[in-house]
Amino acid sequence: MDFNDTPEETKFRKEASDWLSANAKLKDDEEAGNYPGMGEDDALTLAKKWAAKLYDSGWACLHWPKEYGGRGSTPIERVIWGQEASKYRIPGGFFEIGQGMAGPVLMMYANEEQKKRYLPPMAKGEEVWCQLFSEPGAGSDLAGLKTKSVLEGDTWTINGQKIWTSGAHYSDYGILVTRSDSSAQKHKGLTYFFLDMKSPGVEVRPIKQISGGANFNEVYFTDVKIPDEQRLGSVGDGWKVALTTLMNERLAVGDASGPDFQEAFNLACSHDLNGDLAIKDGSVRDKLADWYCQSSGLKYTKYRNISALSRGETPGPQASITKIVSGNKLQEIANFGMDIMDAAGIVRPESADAEQTMYQMGFFGAAGIRIAGGTDEILRNIISEQVLGLPQDMRADKGIPFNEIPSSNKK
């Protein structure tokens, strides 16, 4: 592994650092504001302003071609930008699905006119996109989806339901996978589209979460019309297109954000446990040692991926390790923080001290992180099959037409 920048990368890093220092505030700057505590509408407005500033200054969607609003940067330059940007308090959380998942799929499958129409506004943050994949009976087993699409002339009619759709309530467009042929095997009868979320027949119902927020939704389709020109890929080839999206999703989801080893260590050094500082307790030190090892392992796993990118290679399925380890680590550290703070760790208002709300929000969000972008079980299967070379799980539905697979709720 080579952790040193080349002369070209050093120049890029300085350029990125100089621009960020002139246009953003460091995370420890008291005047940086509290973006994470903003209301959703205000946060989206601020994020759109930041996205427009990036676009106008040539820093939007670094890896995209310039003609679609990107910078045409190398993968390693994208990593360098992320390293520098992580030092600053920057609005985010609204454009990852569009720029990280929908954009690459449009570049691969949309026609040139569509690319020029949809990609620049996506890069600029003018239009927000969501991902309409999971269903009540098709989450980890996405190919089991039942939302139906029927072609009549040049128009598709969509009926069905999606769930856990992040940002659907403020999104302008969405990418959608449907079942167009129930007589085909479940991975073969799927067709992929993009659509306007304001289309007649689209109903979005926010799902209230334990944290008090409602950032993901149920989405219902009742006789929704989509022109065939908005199909991405061939009819029945939706699984192939979906895999392109899912590969980009792994990169977009990435590491779990929240309290980490250093925050847990500081907490143990400042809070009592059984009449003495928590850091003096042997079981606490054992936990801290485990989290330090996990954090170090994640660090060097990322370095391995960075080195691969610098050589022009594509990181393999071992990248799934990052999400498995970081999601579980976040859940353990959040639980630890809630326990150590005792009553102070239980449900605090957003105006409370950041140390208190950090563990609380990590506690509420960690379980969801272990599901989003591929469950722990799915990612372990990927590692076992594609990294370790172990045999695939047995599938009772393999080779069977979808409409012949036994189901208690067949539609």
N, C-alpha and C positions, 0 to 999 in steps of 0.2 A: 504494500500500500504506500502511495506517495501522497503525503498531506500538504506538500508545498505547492503554492501557486506558480504557474508559468509566468514569464514576463507579461504575456497578453492578459492572463487572468489577474495579475497584480494591478494592471492598468484598469481593468474592468471593475475590480473591487474598489479602487479609489474613486472612480467615477460614481459608482453606486453609493458609496459612503458619503461623498460630498453632496450628492443630490438629496439624500435622505436627511442629512444634518441640516440642510437649508430648508427642508419642506415638512419635516415631522419632528415630534418631540420624543426624547428618550423616555423609556418606561418609568424611570425614577424621577422624572421632572415633575415637580409639584403642580406646574401649570399645564401638564399634559391632559388633565381631565379624566373623567371616569367613563370611558366609552362603554365598557361591559355593563355598567349599571343604567344606561340610557333606556328609554322606552324604544320599542321596535321601530315606530315611525321615524323618530328622530335619528335613530341609529342608521336606518336605511338611507335617509337623506344625507347624512354625513358620509356614509360609505360611497354613495353615488358621486358626491363631490370629490372624494379622494380618487375614485376610479377615473373620473374625467381628468383630474390633474395628472395621473400616471399616463393616461392616453396622450394628452396634449404634449407631455414632456418626453414621450417615446419609451416609457417604462412599463407599459401595459402588456400583459400576455407575452412575456419574454420569448417563449419558445415558438410562438406563432409566426408564420410568414408576414413580412412587412405589409404586403398588399391587403391583408385582412385585419390590420390593426395591431400586429405584434411587432417584435423587435428583430426576429430572426436570430436569436441568441443560441449558443450551444447549451446542451444540458448542464454542463458544469457551471456555466455562467448563471443559469437559473438557480443552481444550488448556492452559489456565492451571493446572489441577490437575497435569497432566503435567509442566509446567515447574517447578512448586514441588516436586513429589515427586521429581524427578530429582536433587535436592540431597541426598537421604537414602538410607541403606542400607535398602532395603525388600525383604522376601521377595517372590518372584514366580516366574513360569515354569510355573505349574500350572493357572491358570484362564483364560488368554488364549483358548484354543479354546472353552471353554464360554461365558464371558462375552462374548467378542468375535465369535464365529461362530455357535455353536449357539443362544445366547440370542436374537439378532435373528431367526433363522429360526423359532424357536418362536413368537415374538411375532407373526410374520406369518402363520404357517400352522397353528399348533396351536389346539385349541379352548380355551375359557376355563378349563375344569376342569384341563386339562393345564398351562396357563400358571401357574395358582395352585399346582399341585403341584410343578412342576419349576423354575420361575424363582427363587423366593425361596431355596431351598437352593443353587442355583447361584450366586446373588449373595453368599450368606453363606460360600461355600467349603466347604459341607458335602458336596457331591457334585461330583466331577470328571468332565469330559466330554472325549471324543476325537473325531477326525474320520476316518471310514473312507471315504476316497475313492480314493487311488492304488492301482494294482495293478501286478504285474510287467510287464504289457504295456500299461499305461494310466497314464502319469504326466502328462507335459505334454499328451498327447492323452487327456484324462480321459474323453471321450465314447466311447472305445474299450474301456471296461471290460466285463468278462465275468461278474462275480459275478451269479448268476441268482436271480431271485425268481419264485415260482409261487404263485398264489392258489388256495386250496381252501376254499370257504365264506368264513369271515371271518378266515382265518389264512393268512399268507404263509410259505412255506418257502424259506430262503436257503441257497445253496451257492456256495462260491467262496473267494477269497483276496484280502486287502488287504495292502499293504506300506507301510513308512515311516510307520506310525501312531504319532505322538508320544504318549507317556503312556498307551498302551493298557493297560500292565501295572498301572497304579494307578487307572485310570478306572472310574467307576461306570456311566456311560452313554456312548453314542456316536451320532453322526449318520452315516447310511449311504446310499450311492447304489448301486442295483442295476440290472440289465437285466431288465425284465419282458416285453419283446417283441422278439425277435431278428429278426422280419420287418419291423420298422419301420426307418427311417433311424437312424443311430447316435445322433443327438441327440434322437430322438423316442421311443425305446423304453425310457426310464429312469424309475425310480420311487424315491422318497426316503423314508427311515424314520428313526426314532430307536429305540434298543433298549437293554436292560439288558446290560451287558458280562458279567454272570454267568449269562446264559442258557445252558441246555444246548446243547452243540454249538459254543460259541465257544472257540477255543484261541488263546492269545497266546504268541508266541515272540519274546523280545527279540533284537535284532540287535546284536552286539558291534561297537563302533566303534573306530577307530584311536586315539581319545583315551582308551580304556579304559572309557568309559561305555556304556550301553545304554538310551538314552532313547527310542528308537523301535523298532518291532516289526513282525513279520509277524502277521497275524490270519487264522485259518482259520475258515470257517463250514461246518459239516456238519449239514444238516437242521435249521437253527436256525428256530424258530417265532417269528413276530412277528405280533401281532394287527393287523388292518387299521386299528384306531383309532389306531395309532402311525405311520400313513402321513402324511407332510407334503406337501400338494399333491395334485393329481389323479394317477391312474394314467397313466403315460406322460409326465408333466409334470415329471419329476425334474431335467431339465437346467435348467429355469427356476428351480427351487428351489436347485439347486446354484450357479447364478450369483449368487443372493443371498448365499450363503455365501462364495463366492470374492471378491465385492466387499468384504465385511467382513474377509476374510482379508488382503487387501492392507493394510488399516489396522492389523490386529493384528500382522502381521509387521514392518512399518515399517522403521526404520533398523537397520543392522547394528551391534550393540554390540561393543566391543573397543577395542584401541589405535587412537588417531586421530592427527591431525597433531601435536598438542602432545606426546603421548608419544613420537612418532618424533623430533621436534625435540630434546626433552630427552635422548633416547638418543644422538643424534648429537653433542650438546654434551658428553657425559660419557664416550664410548667412543672408543677409538683405531681407526684404519683405516690400514694401511700406514705405521705409525710416527708418525702425527699424529692429532689429533682428527678424527673423521669429518665434522664440520661444515665443515671446511676443504677437503674434497674436492668438486670441481665437480659430479661426477655425483650425489653425495648432495644437494647444494643444489638441483639440477634436480628431483630426486624430491620434495624437501620443498616446492618451489614448486608443483609439480603438485598435491600433496595439500592444500596451503593453498587453492589455487584451487577444488579440488573441495569442500572443507569449506565454503568461503564460498558456493559455488553451492548446496549443499544447504541451508545456513542460510536463504538468501533464497528458495529454492523453498518451503521450509516456511513462511516468513513470508507468501508469496503465498497458500498454502493457508489459513493462519490468517486472513488478511484476507478471503478468500472466505467462511470460516465465520462471521466476525463480521458479514457482510452477509446471512447466512442462505442462502448459496449452498452447493452441494456441489462440492468439488474434483473435477476431471475426471480423465481417464486419464493426464494428465501427472504424476500422483502416482507412477506407475510409475518415473519417473526416479530417485526417492529410493532405491529398492531396488537398481536397476541400479548406480548410482554407488557407493553405500555398500558393497555387497557386494564389488565389485571393489577398491575402495580398501582395505577391511579385509584382503583377501588380499595385496595388494601391501605394505602396511605390516607385516603379520605376517611375510612373507618377508624384508623388510628387517631387522626386529628380530632374526630368527633368524640372519641372516648377520652382522650387526654384533656380536652377542654371541658368535659363533663357537661353541665347545664349550659355553659357558654357555647357549646357546639350544636345545640338543638335549635332548629328553625329560627333564624335571625332575619330581621328586615334588611332590604337591600342597602339601607343607609348605615348599617352596622359596620364595625371595623373590618377591614379587608381580610385580616387573618381569620376571623370567625366565618365570614361568608365564603371564603375560598374553600374550606373543607366541606362546608354544607353543600355548596353547589357541585363540588367534586363527587360527594356522596350520592347526590341525586342523579348526576349525569353519567357516572362511570358504567352502570349497568347497560345503558343505552349505547355507549361507545363499544361495548363488547358485542353488540348486535349489528350496529350500523356498518356498512361496507364489508359485510361478511362476518358471520358469527365465529366465535372461537373454534367451534367444531369444524366449520367449513375450512377455515384457514389451516387447522391442524391436518385435515385431509390433504390439502394442497401440498403442505410440507412433506407429509408422509409419502404421497404418491410421486410428486414431481422433484423433490429434493432427495429423499431417502430411497426412492425406488420401490416402495412397498406396494403390494397389490391393491387394486381399487376395492372400495366397498361393494358388496353384492347389491344389485338393484333388481327387485322383483318386477319392475315395470319396463325393463330394458327390452327393446324390440317390439313392444306392444303398442298398437294405435291408442292415442290418448282417450278416445271415447270408449275403449274397452278396459281401461284401468279401473278396478273397483273403487268406488267412491260413495260416501254417504250423502254427498251434496252435488251430484253430477248435473251440470247445466249445459 
